[in-house]
């Protein structure tokens, strides 16, 4: 009697396991197919019409044939400023919370605040940046304001990802380093950080892609226009980016070829984000290969 009941339970568990496996495979394949179709549609509609001159020409307000030169440059410029600020601070904060911060109520409160900020909509950071840079410091809509605000947007997520990556490193590696006479900082620098590097790179790729495609923050802190120059390194110039230009062309532009410009700009935006993620993931893969070879 007991064996018969145990057999029925085993069969039911086996059936549930197969059903769950099939369901997850179907969901995974369906989601992957949807994403691939979406990417193919955007890239196919845009890259087929794309020419090199489009990447360097100035945008047009009334006539056909405008390009995305200044906004494409601003996109990389603002991204560089945001990552230059957020990467060292975010990674440093994550390492501190994981390795140095005492386990008390204050540290727990800090983690709750960081997690809360990581889920705040980007437009809230945009409003905060507008209050600080436009209203308080009165520097107007600038590249500097957009870059710093994007850095603030990136910091909570990068901090949490770094902390979890550092905490995920096995304590056996730390103990081995300490047994060889390493100090805490030497252990973190030579053992813990390299072991967590791949997961930290994943966090960097996430915030970089988010920052490059962000529009709400840029509209409120950097504006919807450029200085009109192709290579303008002035931090106090207007800083419209490719994502903002795409929104502007789709919603307010009156040029006859607005739809074609939007298709090409969307394709460039998606292609650059994919390239950034591929480059960063390639760096993580090389790091894993180096560690495994050693």
DRENFITOR-189717 format. One record per residue (C-alpha): x, y, z. Coordinates in steps of 0.5 Angstrom, whole numbers, plus 500, padded with zeros to 3 digits. Layout:
BEGIN
    x    y    z
    X    Y    Z
...
***
This chain:
BEGIN
    x    y    z
  500  500  500
  506  505  502
  510  503  496
  504  504  491
  502  511  494
  510  513  494
  510  510  486
  504  515  485
  507  521  488
  514  519  484
  510  519  478
  506  526  479
  513  529  481
  516  527  475
  510  529  471
  510  536  474
  517  536  473
  517  535  465
  511  540  465
  515  545  468
  521  544  464
  516  544  457
  513  551  460
  519  554  461
  522  552  455
  516  555  451
  517  561  455
  524  562  454
  524  560  446
  518  565  446
  521  571  449
  527  570  445
  524  569  439
  520  576  440
  526  580  442
  530  577  436
  524  579  431
  524  586  435
  531  587  434
  531  585  426
  525  589  425
  528  595  428
  535  594  425
  532  592  418
  528  598  417
  534  603  419
  540  600  417
  538  598  410
  537  606  409
  543  608  413
  549  611  409
  555  614  413
  554  621  411
  548  620  416
  552  619  422
  556  626  421
  551  631  418
  547  636  422
  540  635  423
  535  639  419
  529  643  421
  525  644  415
  529  640  409
  530  633  407
  537  630  408
  539  631  415
  543  627  420
  545  625  427
  552  628  427
  552  632  434
  546  628  437
  550  622  436
  557  625  439
  553  628  445
  550  621  446
  557  618  447
  560  624  451
  554  624  456
  555  617  457
  563  618  458
  561  623  463
  556  619  467
  560  612  467
  567  616  469
  563  619  475
  559  613  477
  563  607  476
  569  608  481
  563  611  486
  559  605  485
  564  600  485
  567  603  491
  561  603  495
  559  596  493
  566  594  496
  565  598  502
  558  595  503
  560  588  502
  567  588  505
  568  594  510
  561  596  513
  559  593  519
  553  589  520
  548  594  524
  542  598  523
  545  603  519
  548  599  514
  541  596  513
  538  602  512
  543  604  507
  542  598  503
  534  599  503
  535  606  501
  540  604  495
  535  599  493
  529  604  493
  533  609  489
  535  603  484
  527  603  483
  526  610  482
  523  612  475
  528  616  471
  524  622  470
  524  623  478
  532  623  477
  531  628  471
  527  633  476
  532  632  481
  537  634  476
  533  640  473
  532  643  480
  540  642  482
  543  645  475
  537  649  472
  534  652  478
  539  652  483
  546  653  480
  542  656  474
  547  653  469
  541  652  464
  540  645  460
  547  643  459
  551  637  457
  554  637  464
  548  637  468
  545  631  463
  552  627  465
  552  628  472
  544  626  473
  545  620  469
  551  618  474
  546  619  480
  541  615  476
  546  609  475
  549  609  482
  544  605  486
  544  600  481
  551  599  480
  552  599  488
  547  594  489
  550  589  483
  557  590  486
  555  589  493
  552  582  491
  558  580  486
  563  581  492
  558  577  497
  558  572  492
  565  570  492
  567  564  496
  570  565  503
  575  560  501
  578  564  496
  579  570  502
  581  565  507
  587  562  502
  589  569  501
  589  571  508
  593  564  510
  598  567  505
  599  573  509
  595  578  504
  592  584  508
  584  585  507
  586  590  501
  590  586  498
  585  580  498
  580  584  495
  584  587  490
  588  581  487
  583  575  489
  576  578  491
  575  583  485
  578  579  479
  573  573  482
  567  578  482
  569  582  475
  564  578  470
  558  580  475
  560  587  476
  561  588  468
  554  585  467
  552  591  472
  556  596  468
  553  594  461
  546  594  464
  547  601  467
  551  603  460
  545  601  456
  540  604  460
  544  611  460
  545  611  453
  538  610  451
  535  615  457
  531  620  454
  527  623  460
  533  625  464
  536  628  458
  530  632  456
  530  635  463
  537  637  464
  541  637  458
  535  640  453
  532  638  446
  537  641  442
  545  642  441
  550  647  439
  550  646  432
  557  644  432
  559  637  430
  565  636  436
  563  640  441
  566  639  448
  564  645  452
  560  642  458
  556  648  458
  553  647  451
  546  644  450
  546  636  450
  541  633  446
  542  626  445
  540  620  440
  534  618  444
  532  625  445
  533  626  438
  529  620  436
  523  622  440
  523  629  437
  523  627  430
  517  622  432
  513  627  435
  515  634  433
  519  635  427
  516  637  421
  521  635  416
  518  631  410
  523  625  411
  522  625  419
  519  617  419
  526  615  415
  530  619  420
  527  616  426
  528  609  423
  535  610  422
  536  613  428
  533  607  432
  537  602  428
  543  606  430
  541  607  437
  540  599  438
  546  597  434
  550  602  439
  547  599  445
  548  592  442
  555  594  441
  557  596  448
  554  590  451
  558  585  446
  564  589  448
  563  589  455
  561  582  455
  567  580  451
  572  583  456
  568  579  462
  569  573  458
  577  574  457
  577  575  464
  574  569  466
  579  565  461
  585  568  464
  583  566  471
  581  559  468
  588  559  465
  591  561  471
***
